[in-house]
Amino acid sequence: MKRRWSAKQIGLYAALLIVCVCGALFADFTILGTRIDNYAYDVIYRLFPPEDWETQTVVLAIDDQTFQQYKGVGQTRAILADALNALADGYQPSSVAIDVILADESDEATDAKLEAAMRRTPNLALSVEVLDGKWESPLERFRKHARRVGHVHPEE
């Protein structure tokens, strides 16, 4: 015959459960809890490492050192052209996304160099954004080489 729990036992069980949940939540927001959480993730990651995979998408990011090497922000298109050419020559990604708005014309030589690099880049995605209520899209000479264009910043 099944033994039923008394109201006192149920109350104690519920109280113990609430104390455990509250204690766990409190501990999670402390430095010690965060360290235990991070340690647990590290252990799980070591026990069950993810399978190796081959990267297929590249997002180009330009750091401060590269800006200094190329002599400033004015050379962004030259940086992009060189990066795209390097990717096409050595890495051959399946797609590339560029988060730089290419809506204004630059000098013809740099734009031609960037356009040629884009022609070699498969599955190119270019960015657009809304500026003063109007879409700011890449120049047509760049856009025609893009497989997709997408909005990069949420409206405020």
Phi, psi and chi 1 to 4 in degrees:
 res  aa     phi    psi   chi1   chi2   chi3   chi4
   1 MET       -  136.6 -176.6  165.5  120.9      -
   2 LYS   -72.3  138.5  -94.8 -171.5  170.1  177.9
   3 ARG   -95.7  128.3 -172.2  174.2  143.2 -141.4
   4 ARG   -87.5  148.3  -64.9 -170.2  152.4 -106.6
   5 TRP   -78.6  144.3  -75.2   21.2      -      -
   6 SER   -81.2  165.2   68.4      -      -      -
   7 ALA   -61.0  -35.4      -      -      -      -
   8 LYS   -64.9  -42.7 -175.8  178.5  177.8 -178.3
   9 GLN   -65.4  -42.0  -72.9  175.5  -40.3      -
  10 ILE   -63.6  -42.7  -68.5  173.7      -      -
  11 GLY   -61.6  -44.3      -      -      -      -
  12 LEU   -63.4  -42.3  -74.3  172.7      -      -
  13 TYR   -62.1  -45.6 -178.4   77.0      -      -
  14 ALA   -63.6  -42.1      -      -      -      -
  15 ALA   -63.7  -43.8      -      -      -      -
  16 LEU   -62.4  -41.0 -179.4   62.4      -      -
  17 LEU   -63.2  -44.1 -174.7   63.0      -      -
  18 ILE   -64.0  -42.9  -70.6  170.6      -      -
  19 VAL   -61.2  -43.0  167.2      -      -      -
  20 CYS   -64.2  -44.8  -72.0      -      -      -
  21 VAL   -64.7  -46.7  167.4      -      -      -
  22 CYS   -63.1  -41.3  -69.8      -      -      -
  23 GLY   -62.9  -42.3      -      -      -      -
  24 ALA   -64.8  -43.5      -      -      -      -
  25 LEU   -63.9  -42.7  -72.5  173.9      -      -
  26 PHE   -62.2  -46.1  175.9   74.4      -      -
  27 ALA   -63.7  -32.6      -      -      -      -
  28 ASP   -65.3  -27.7 -171.6   45.0      -      -
  29 PHE   -93.6    5.8  -67.3  112.7      -      -
  30 THR  -100.7  166.1   64.2      -      -      -
  31 ILE   -61.1  -41.8  -66.4  172.3      -      -
  32 LEU   -61.8  -44.7  177.7   62.9      -      -
  33 GLY   -62.2  -40.4      -      -      -      -
  34 THR   -64.0  -40.9  -55.4      -      -      -
  35 ARG   -65.2  -41.4  -69.3 -178.2   73.4 -178.0
  36 ILE   -64.0  -42.1  -68.8  170.2      -      -
  37 ASP   -61.1  -47.5 -171.6   31.7      -      -
  38 ASN   -63.7  -40.7  -69.4  -21.2      -      -
  39 TYR   -62.8  -41.0 -179.0   72.8      -      -
  40 ALA   -62.5  -43.1      -      -      -      -
  41 TYR   -62.1  -40.8  -85.2  110.7      -      -
  42 ASP   -62.0  -43.3  -70.2  -15.2      -      -
  43 VAL   -63.8  -46.6  168.2      -      -      -
  44 ILE   -62.4  -40.2  -68.7  168.8      -      -
  45 TYR   -64.1  -39.2 -170.1   78.8      -      -
  46 ARG   -70.6  -37.1  -82.5 -171.0 -133.2  113.5
  47 LEU   -71.1  -37.7  -70.1  173.8      -      -
  48 PHE  -128.7   70.2  -54.4  101.7      -      -
  49 PRO   -67.0  145.8   23.3  -30.4      -      -
  50 PRO   -69.4  154.9   23.7  -30.6      -      -
  51 GLU   -68.9  147.6  -66.3 -179.7   20.5      -
  52 ASP   -65.9  145.5  -68.9  -23.9      -      -
  53 TRP  -139.1  159.0   69.9   90.4      -      -
  54 GLU   -98.1  124.1 -173.7  174.2  -36.4      -
  55 THR   -64.6  135.7  -56.4      -      -      -
  56 GLN  -120.9  -10.1  -63.8  178.0   -9.8      -
  57 THR  -125.7  138.7  -55.7      -      -      -
  58 VAL  -124.4  130.6  173.4      -      -      -
  59 VAL  -109.8  118.4  178.1      -      -      -
  60 LEU   -77.3  127.1  -67.1  172.9      -      -
  61 ALA  -124.0  130.1      -      -      -      -
  62 ILE  -103.4  120.4  -55.2  170.1      -      -
  63 ASP   -93.8  173.1   60.5   -2.8      -      -
  64 ASP   -62.7  -36.8  -67.8  -24.2      -      -
  65 GLN   -62.7  -39.8 -177.7  179.6   -1.7      -
  66 THR   -67.8  -41.2  -55.0      -      -      -
  67 PHE   -58.1  -42.4  -85.1  130.6      -      -
  68 GLN   -66.1  -40.3  -69.2  173.1   -6.9      -
  69 GLN   -63.5  -37.9  179.5 -176.7  -15.0      -
  70 TYR   -92.0    5.2  -83.1   80.9      -      -
  71 LYS    70.6   41.2  -51.3  -71.9 -170.6 -111.9
  72 GLY   109.7  176.6      -      -      -      -
  73 VAL   -65.0  -27.4  177.9      -      -      -
  74 GLY   -61.1  -16.0      -      -      -      -
  75 GLN  -102.7   20.5  -64.0  -61.0  -46.4      -
  76 THR   -57.0  -42.5  -59.6      -      -      -
  77 ARG   -67.7  -34.6  -68.8 -175.7 -176.2 -175.3
  78 ALA   -66.4  -39.8      -      -      -      -
  79 ILE   -62.0  -46.6  -64.4  168.5      -      -
  80 LEU   -61.5  -43.6  -71.4  173.7      -      -
  81 ALA   -61.0  -46.5      -      -      -      -
  82 ASP   -64.0  -39.6  -70.5  -13.8      -      -
  83 ALA   -66.5  -44.5      -      -      -      -
  84 LEU   -62.9  -40.6  -70.8  174.1      -      -
  85 ASN   -64.8  -40.3  -76.6  -33.8      -      -
  86 ALA   -64.6  -40.0      -      -      -      -
  87 LEU   -64.8  -43.9  -73.0  170.9      -      -
  88 ALA   -65.4  -35.9      -      -      -      -
  89 ASP   -74.5  -41.7  -70.4  -18.8      -      -
  90 GLY  -112.5  -36.7      -      -      -      -
  91 TYR   -99.3  -39.1 -173.0   72.0      -      -
  92 GLN    53.6   63.8  -59.7  166.1  -13.0      -
  93 PRO   -70.7  158.4   28.5  -35.5      -      -
  94 SER   -78.6  -23.5   62.4      -      -      -
  95 SER  -156.5  155.6   60.8      -      -      -
  96 VAL  -138.3  133.2  174.9      -      -      -
  97 ALA  -113.4  133.1      -      -      -      -
  98 ILE  -116.9  120.5  -61.7  176.4      -      -
  99 ASP  -100.2   53.5 -174.1    9.7      -      -
 100 VAL  -131.2  128.5  175.3      -      -      -
 101 ILE   -77.8  120.8  -52.4  -62.5      -      -
 102 LEU  -109.7   52.3  -59.8  167.4      -      -
 103 ALA   -88.5  -21.1      -      -      -      -
 104 ASP  -105.7  150.4  -57.9  -39.3      -      -
 105 GLU   -77.8  148.2  -68.3 -174.2   20.0      -
 106 SER  -117.9 -162.1 -178.7      -      -      -
 107 ASP   -70.4  147.9   65.7  -78.7      -      -
 108 GLU   -59.9  -40.0  179.2   57.3   33.7      -
 109 ALA   -64.1  -44.1      -      -      -      -
 110 THR   -67.5  -42.5  -55.1      -      -      -
 111 ASP   -63.7  -38.8  -78.4   -5.1      -      -
 112 ALA   -66.6  -39.4      -      -      -      -
 113 LYS   -63.4  -43.6 -179.0  178.7  176.1 -177.9
 114 LEU   -66.4  -40.9 -180.0   55.9      -      -
 115 GLU   -62.8  -41.2 -175.4  178.8    5.3      -
 116 ALA   -64.4  -38.7      -      -      -      -
 117 ALA   -67.3  -38.2      -      -      -      -
 118 MET   -65.9  -34.3  -73.3  179.9  170.9      -
 119 ARG   -61.1  -31.1 -165.6  175.7  -59.4  118.8
 120 ARG   -85.9   -6.7  -61.4  179.2   60.6 -158.3
 121 THR   -98.0  116.4  -54.2      -      -      -
 122 PRO   -76.7  149.0   28.9  -33.6      -      -
 123 ASN    49.2   52.1  -63.8  -38.3      -      -
 124 LEU   -79.0  133.6  179.6   64.4      -      -
 125 ALA  -117.1  126.4      -      -      -      -
 126 LEU  -110.9  157.3  -64.3  178.2      -      -
 127 SER  -100.4  149.7   55.8      -      -      -
 128 VAL  -132.0  159.6  -63.0      -      -      -
 129 GLU  -148.6  162.8   71.5  176.5  -24.0      -
 130 VAL   -93.5  124.6  176.2      -      -      -
 131 LEU  -128.8  119.0 -167.4   63.4      -      -
 132 ASP    54.6   40.1  -63.3  -33.7      -      -
 133 GLY    80.1    3.4      -      -      -      -
 134 LYS  -125.1  148.2  -64.2 -179.6 -177.5  177.5
 135 TRP   -72.6  132.5  -75.3  101.3      -      -
 136 GLU  -107.6  100.9 -171.0  172.7   41.1      -
 137 SER  -101.3  160.4  -61.7      -      -      -
 138 PRO   -64.3  153.8   -9.4   16.9      -      -
 139 LEU   -56.3  149.5  -64.7  171.3      -      -
 140 GLU   -58.8  -34.4 -177.7   56.2   34.0      -
 141 ARG   -62.3  -28.9   74.6 -176.2  -60.9  174.9
 142 PHE   -91.0  -40.4  -57.9  132.8      -      -
 143 ARG   -61.2  -34.0 -172.6 -179.4  179.6  133.2
 144 LYS   -65.9  -17.4   68.8 -177.4  179.5 -175.4
 145 HIS   -94.5   -5.9  -59.3  -65.7      -      -
 146 ALA   -90.9  135.8      -      -      -      -
 147 ARG   -76.3  -33.6 -177.4  169.0 -178.0  125.6
 148 ARG  -140.3  152.0  -59.9  -85.6 -171.2  -95.4
 149 VAL  -125.9  145.8  -69.6      -      -      -
 150 GLY  -147.3  151.9      -      -      -      -
 151 HIS   -74.4  129.8 -168.6 -143.3      -      -
 152 VAL  -103.6  -17.3  -65.4      -      -      -
 153 HIS  -128.3  135.9  -58.4  -70.7      -      -
 154 PRO   -70.2  148.6   25.1  -31.7      -      -
 155 GLU   -70.5  142.3  -74.7 -168.3   51.2      -
 156 GLU   -85.5      -  -62.6  176.9   12.0      -
